[in-house]
């Protein structure tokens, strides 16, 4: 029974709750997001978007049944509307369910083929499932509709860089910056392109510029940390990962990467702690299990725990050679040299270019009295990786 002015104001308030809820999803405050979506639904119970937002928050909490019920309700309230499929695709996209996101963007495009953002979002989702050519086609479609769309140019440039077509990548990114100077997203993706072509110094310059313009973007800190990790600048990587974790405290990947940085510094205990934090968030992150296995093996005071972590990692990713490599280190530390050789043999059967497998096998052979075989393996390892002996010595194996 509200008059038009009151109804319009109520819709504005409900939309504000919806927008804040979506922002809280990005900040990983799912309980706060649910509160806002519920408030929006109290005001506008027949509006589809709060159901979509609440469904996205439920997905993040692992409540698939509740999420699907909300998504179905949104479609029921707005059947045949392109924007509802687009919004549901965005919700799936936000929680990294790219297959369903692509399907909904496709339906949105079928219903409204003149909306460039649907093509852009579908292209971005396609990049995540390694459909790069399809993504470029979608960005092309968006630019045919809107030739000066900055986001389409940025994303097409990044997709071209993934194909190593750096000329096309820089052309699109340069055009985007001409249209929108000091655009932090364009600078971020130019940094990504520079990193892909191995120009770390230029990548850091652009990440720095993007971070100054948008100081609370966790992606920039995380991406810059990845460059520092590649350069072996572990202190700078840790500083950036501290900020990324502060801004997104439930992002398992950043705990994993900070663990790698602590490992690089030789701070084994902190590395193990961060791998553990990653696994609290994502118990199926086999990389964290693998890395914790290796770190425990290096530390040497919980070899059974190391083996248990390797078992769990191998169950999740059976052909990962790093797991078998780590098992070799465990057996070296246990003094089980024949078992160590068997593990390193298994690694080399998968990949004959693993210097650490040759070195570990060489050490095991020497311990078993096979001097010729051990020396030969160690020589092969040092030719591939000159500092391999120092690395193993740092792990407590000589």
C-alpha positions, 0 to 999 in steps of 0.5 A: 500500500505504499505510494510511488515515492515510498516504493521507489525509496524502498527499492533503492534501499533493497538494492543497496542491501543487495550491492553491499551483500555482493561486496561482502561476498568479495570480502568473504564475509558470507554471514554478513552477506546473508544478512544483507540479502535477507534484509533486501528480501524483507523489503522486496520479496518478489525481486530476483536479485537478492535470491541470486546473491543469497544463493552465491553466499550459500554456495561459498558456504558449501550449502549447495541445496539452499543455493540451488533453491534460491537460484530456482526462485530467482528464475521463477520470479523472472522467467525469460529475462536475460538479466536474471540468467546473467546475474545467476551466471555472475553468482556462479562466476563469483564462486568459481563455478565456471561451467555453470556460469558459462551456461547462464551467460550463454542463455542470457546472450540467447535472450539478449544478444546485444549486451556486451557485458554478457560476452565479456563475462562469458569470455572471462569464465572461458579463460578459467577453463582454458578455452582461450579461442572461445574467449577471444571470440566473445571479446570480439563480439563485445567490441563489435557491439561497443568498439571502445569498451575498455573491459573488453579490450583489457580482457582480449589483450590478456587472452592474447597474452595467454596465447603468447601473442604479445603484440596483440596483447599490448595493442589492446591494453594500450588502447584501453589506457588511451581510453581510460588513463590510469585505469587500475584494471588495465595496469594490473593486466598489463603487469600480467602480460609483462609477467607472462613474457618474463619481464619481471621489472616492468610487471612490478612497475605496473603492479605498483601503479595499480596498487597505488590507484587501488590500495585495497585490491587483494588481487594486486598484492597476490599477483605482485607476490607471485613475481617476488616469489619467482625472483626469490625476494621472499620478504617482499612476497610475505609483505604482499601476502600479509596484505592479501590475506588481510583483505581476503582471509579465507583465500587458501591460495594465499596461505599456500603461497606465503607458506612457500615464501616461508619455506624459501626463507628456511622458516620451516615451522611458519611454512608448516603453519601456513600450509595448515591454514590453507588446508583448514580452508580447503582440505582438498588442496593437494599442493598444500599437503604436498608442500607440508609433507616436504617441509616436515621431511626437511624438518625431520622430526615428524617423518610419519606425519610427512608420509601421511601428508604425502599419502593424502596428496597422492590420493587427490593427485595420483600422478603428481611427481612432486609427491613421489619426490618428497617420498624419496626425501622421507626415505633418505631421512629414514635411512631406507636407501633402497626405498628412496631409490625406488621412489626416485626411479618412479619420479624419473619414469614420469619425467627424466629431467628431474635434477633432484630425483637424480641427486637424491638417487645418487646419494642413496646409491652412495650410501649403499656402496654404489659409488660409480652409480651414485657419482654418475647420478649426482653429475647428471643432477649438477649439470641440470641444477648446479646448486642442487647439492647446497639445496639438499644440504640445507634440507639436512641431507648430505 
